[in-house]
Structure formats: structure tokens, C-alpha cells
Amino acid sequence: MSVTSPYATRLASIPIRRRETEVLGSTTRYWEYGDPDAEHTVVVAHGYRGEHHGLEPVIAHLPGIRFIGPDLPGFGESTPLTEVPHSIDGYAKWFQAFVDDLGLTGEALILGHSFGTIVTSHAFASGMQAPALMLINPIAMPGLDGPRKFATALTVGYYRAASKLPTRLGDALLRNRMIVQFMSSNLVKTKDRDLRRWIHDQHHTYFNNFSDRDTVVEAFDASISADVSEYAERITVPTLLVAAELDDITPVSAQYTLQERFPDATLRVLGGVGHLIHYEVPERAADAIRDFVDALK
């Protein structure tokens, strides 16, 4: 039985429309939130093994902004890419093509979360045109060099095992409920029992909503192959970094180093939260986004 979102009432007040388009061989499903005539439009790239639902708590706190949230190819309701690989370069090309297909190149603001911060940063460094970039939980250093090396090694071993097993067994390993619960329990920081319960339910509901074993493994390899710092110096537009004090994937020190590599970046560090800013403190992320967007006017 699903758990009611603590942000459901806010989200229910925002109009939502489901759309789809064909991009680089992927039938890309996306959701449009808010007024189509809003002053600002933001196109979102979600995190690894997530989908468009993940950033809805943040969107729910920003009713005056129009958001477009696609499911990345191979995740959620979007089919895999067929014209490019599921690499950082492939996802960045898809993202650029998606924004262009919607006629929003040079107009929409761009927002990435976690894995999506690498994808969007690569897109900008490759010439994507947009007024500004916003990154929540940016991956500021190589994934294999993060602060929890043992957990990282286990994760890499887990995906390697899934890739070498027969397809059916590998898929079952990737979707194992106990492993998903272990991941969720390690990432969550809030002490609020109801909020923790809802976050675990979100992971069990959406974390396994991927198309197939090979695509999710290919995307995992992409997620540990690059980080935002590789692209920062080539991103000249105003950039917002919303980082977490307790992030187990990227330490705060790396976020300050990352900020220095951008020509024009603002860093907001949120205390008492980890890699699940979008679930645990979406209102604080929304405040940072609102302040940043208002300053662009």
C-alpha cells in the first residue's frame, strides 16, 4: 500500500499535463507543471534510477514557475535510446535535443539533480544554450572517490554482478527489495518517522521502474565515469549549486572547490540533510531556486 506524500496537497494545486515526443530513438514521456504562460520555464533532469516524480516535492513549492520534467530514456515511462549510447555524452545529446524539440533552446532555465547534474553540465559544456543552470546535490567529484569508499565498492560490485549474471537473474538482483531498502536507509537522514516511511515507499515504487538490465547497468557506468567538475570551467551562465551538509556521495568541501571552478556560481549548503534534498527539505531547495531565479530578472 502506497504512503501519502506530505507534499500532495501542494502538488494537487498545480496543473499537470502528460506529453511525449521522439528523441534519438527514445519515446520520451514528460510532464508539464504549472501555467504554460508563466514567466519562467525550467526543464529538469532527474537522478539515476529516478524518474519525473522525484522532483515533484520541489516543484510543489514553486507554483509560479512552469516545469517540464521528462523521464530520462530507459527510466520511468521513457524507452531507451537507440541512436546514441546511455553514456553521459549520449544523455547530454538527448537532453539538448529534447529541449530543442520543445522549442525552448535559449529560453528555458535548466535544473539537474544528482546524475542529472552531470548530464546537464555536459550539455552546457557542449554548447547548449540556456539563460541559467541549477544543480541540486551536484556530483562535484568522481563517484569512485566519494567519502564512503566501502559502500561505493559494494555498489560497483553489485552492478558488475548484475551485468555478468544471466539477464533474468541480473534483472532480479537489480530489483531486489532488500537491496533497495538498504540503499534508501543509508541515504535518508531525517528523524521524522512518517517522512522516512514515505521516502522508503518512493524508492520502492520508482527505483525499479527502469526498462531493462543492460540499460540500467550502462547508465550506472555512465554515472561513475564523470562529474560536474570536468565541465564547470566551460559553463559561463549563472549557476546555482544546492548542496547538502551530510551528502554521502559528495562531501561539502568538494562543493566549495566546485564553486570556484565555475565562472559564475552561487553555492547554498543546506544543513542537516544528505543526498535526498528533494525529498527531505524540498521547501529549502525551492527557496534557493526562487532567490536565484528572482536575481536573474
C-alpha positions in Angstrom: 0.0 0.0 0.0 1.4 3.4 -1.0 2.1 6.1 1.5 0.5 9.6 1.0 3.0 12.2 0.1 3.4 15.0 2.6 3.5 17.4 -0.3 0.4 16.0 -2.1 -1.9 19.0 -1.2 0.6 21.5 -2.6 1.1 19.4 -5.8 -2.6 19.0 -6.3 -3.0 22.7 -6.8 -0.7 22.7 -9.8 -2.0 21.7 -13.2 -0.1 18.7 -14.7 -0.1 17.6 -18.3 1.5 14.4 -19.6 3.2 14.6 -23.1 5.5 12.5 -25.2 8.0 13.1 -28.1 10.5 11.1 -30.0 14.2 12.0 -29.3 17.2 10.0 -30.6 15.2 6.8 -30.7 13.6 7.2 -27.3 9.9 7.7 -26.9 10.4 10.3 -24.2 7.5 10.9 -21.8 7.4 14.1 -20.0 5.2 16.1 -17.6 4.4 19.8 -17.8 3.6 21.5 -14.4 2.1 24.9 -13.9 0.9 27.7 -16.2 2.2 27.4 -19.8 2.4 31.2 -19.8 4.5 31.5 -16.7 7.4 34.0 -16.8 10.0 31.2 -16.3 10.1 27.7 -17.6 12.5 25.1 -16.1 13.5 21.8 -17.8 14.5 19.1 -15.3 16.9 16.2 -15.5 16.4 13.7 -12.6 18.8 11.4 -10.8 20.0 7.9 -11.5 17.2 5.3 -11.3 14.8 8.1 -10.6 12.0 9.5 -12.7 10.0 12.7 -13.0 8.2 12.1 -9.7 11.4 12.6 -7.7 11.5 16.4 -8.1 7.8 16.9 -7.7 8.2 17.9 -4.0 10.4 20.8 -5.1 8.0 21.7 -7.9 5.1 21.7 -5.5 6.8 24.6 -3.6 7.3 26.7 -6.7 3.7 27.1 -8.2 4.6 30.3 -10.1 7.2 28.6 -12.3 6.4 26.3 -15.3 8.4 23.0 -15.0 8.9 20.3 -17.6 10.0 17.0 -16.2 10.9 14.2 -18.6 11.7 10.6 -17.6 15.3 10.0 -18.8 15.5 7.4 -21.5 15.4 3.9 -20.1 13.7 5.1 -16.8 10.2 5.6 -15.8 7.9 5.7 -18.9 10.6 6.7 -21.4 12.0 4.0 -23.7 15.8 3.5 -24.1 17.9 5.5 -26.5 18.7 3.7 -29.8 20.7 6.3 -31.7 23.3 7.1 -29.0 24.5 5.0 -26.1 23.4 5.5 -22.5 26.5 7.4 -21.6 27.0 10.9 -20.2 27.6 12.1 -23.8 24.5 10.2 -25.1 22.2 11.5 -22.3 23.6 15.1 -22.8 22.9 14.9 -26.6 19.4 13.6 -25.8 18.8 16.4 -23.3 19.8 19.1 -25.7 17.7 17.5 -28.4 14.7 17.3 -26.1 14.9 20.9 -25.1 15.3 21.9 -28.8 12.4 19.7 -29.8 10.2 21.6 -27.4 11.3 24.9 -28.9 12.9 26.0 -25.6 16.6 26.3 -26.5 17.9 29.6 -25.2 14.8 30.3 -23.3 14.2 27.7 -20.5 16.3 27.5 -17.4 17.8 24.1 -16.7 17.8 22.1 -13.5 19.6 18.8 -12.7 19.6 16.6 -9.7 22.4 14.2 -8.8 23.1 12.2 -12.0 21.1 14.9 -13.8 23.7 17.4 -12.7 26.4 15.6 -14.7 24.1 15.3 -17.8 23.1 18.9 -17.8 26.6 20.2 -17.1 27.9 18.2 -20.0 25.2 19.5 -22.2 26.1 23.1 -21.3 29.8 22.4 -21.8 28.9 21.0 -25.3 27.3 24.2 -26.3 23.7 24.0 -25.0 22.1 27.5 -24.9 20.1 28.5 -21.8 19.9 31.5 -19.5 21.0 29.7 -16.3 21.8 26.3 -14.7 20.6 25.0 -11.3 22.2 21.9 -9.7 20.7 20.1 -6.7 23.1 17.7 -5.0 25.7 18.2 -7.7 28.2 15.4 -8.2 31.2 17.5 -7.6 33.9 14.9 -7.7 34.5 11.4 -9.3 31.9 9.0 -7.9 34.6 6.4 -7.0 36.4 8.9 -4.9 33.5 9.7 -2.6 33.7 9.7 1.2 32.1 6.2 1.7 34.6 4.1 -0.3 33.5 0.7 1.1 29.9 1.4 0.2 30.9 2.6 -3.2 32.9 -0.6 -3.8 29.9 -2.7 -2.8 27.7 -0.7 -5.2 30.2 -1.2 -8.1 30.4 -4.9 -7.3 26.6 -5.1 -7.2 26.2 -3.7 -10.7 29.1 -5.8 -12.0 27.5 -8.9 -10.7 24.1 -7.9 -12.2 25.8 -7.4 -15.6 27.5 -10.8 -15.6 24.6 -12.9 -14.5 22.1 -14.3 -17.0 19.7 -11.5 -17.9 16.8 -12.8 -15.8 18.9 -13.3 -12.7 20.7 -10.0 -13.2 17.4 -8.1 -13.5 16.1 -9.8 -10.4 19.2 -8.8 -8.4 18.8 -5.2 -9.5 15.2 -5.1 -8.4 15.8 -6.9 -5.1 13.6 -5.3 -2.4 16.1 -5.7 0.4 18.9 -4.0 -1.5 16.6 -1.1 -2.4 15.7 -0.8 1.2 19.3 -0.9 2.2 20.1 1.9 -0.2 17.2 4.0 0.9 18.0 3.6 4.6 21.6 4.7 4.0 20.7 7.8 2.1 17.9 9.1 4.3 18.9 11.5 7.2 15.6 12.8 8.6 14.5 11.5 12.0 10.8 12.1 11.1 9.4 8.6 11.0 6.5 9.5 8.7 8.8 11.2 6.3 11.3 8.3 6.4 8.4 5.9 5.6 7.3 7.9 2.7 10.8 8.2 1.3 11.3 4.4 1.5 8.0 4.0 -0.3 9.1 6.3 -3.0 12.2 4.3 -3.6 10.4 1.0 -3.6 7.8 2.5 -6.0 10.1 4.2 -8.5 13.7 3.0 -8.1 12.9 -0.2 -10.0 11.0 1.5 -12.8 13.6 1.0 -15.5 13.3 -0.6 -18.9 15.9 -3.4 -18.7 19.0 -4.7 -17.0 21.5 -3.7 -19.7 20.3 -0.1 -19.9 20.4 0.5 -16.1 23.9 -1.0 -15.9 25.1 1.1 -18.9 23.7 4.2 -17.2 25.4 3.2 -13.9 28.7 3.0 -15.7 28.0 6.5 -17.0 27.2 7.8 -13.6 30.6 6.9 -12.2 32.5 7.9 -15.4 32.3 11.7 -15.0 31.4 14.5 -12.6 30.4 18.2 -12.8 33.9 19.5 -12.1 35.0 18.3 -15.5 32.7 20.8 -17.2 32.4 23.7 -14.8 35.0 26.0 -16.3 33.2 25.9 -19.7 29.8 26.8 -18.2 29.6 30.6 -18.3 25.9 31.2 -17.4 24.8 32.0 -13.9 24.8 28.7 -11.9 23.2 27.7 -8.7 24.6 24.9 -6.6 22.3 23.5 -3.9 24.5 21.2 -1.8 23.9 19.1 1.4 25.9 19.1 4.6 25.6 15.4 5.1 25.8 14.2 1.5 27.3 10.7 1.4 28.2 10.9 -2.3 29.9 14.3 -2.4 31.4 16.0 0.7 30.8 19.7 1.3 34.5 20.5 0.8 34.2 19.3 -2.8 31.2 21.6 -3.4 33.2 24.7 -2.4 36.0 23.5 -4.7 33.4 23.0 -7.5 32.0 26.5 -6.9 35.4 28.0 -7.5 35.7 26.3 -10.9 32.6 27.9 -12.3 33.0 31.4 -13.7 29.7 32.5 -12.1 28.3 30.2 -9.4 26.3 30.6 -6.2 26.5 27.9 -3.6 23.8 27.2 -1.0 24.7 24.5 1.6 21.7 23.0 3.4 22.4 21.8 6.9 21.1 18.5 8.4 20.3 16.8 5.1 22.1 14.4 2.7 21.6 13.3 -0.8 17.8 13.4 -0.6 17.3 17.2 -0.6 14.4 16.8 -3.0 12.6 14.5 -0.6 13.6 15.8 2.9 13.7 19.6 2.5 12.2 20.5 -0.8 10.9 23.8 0.6 14.5 24.9 1.3 15.6 23.8 -2.2 12.7 25.8 -3.6 13.7 28.9 -1.6 17.2 28.7 -3.0 15.8 28.3 -6.6 13.3 31.2 -6.1 16.0 33.5 -4.8 18.3 32.6 -7.7 15.6 33.0 -10.4 14.4 36.3 -8.9 18.0 37.6 -9.1 18.1 36.8 -12.8 15.4 39.4 -13.6 
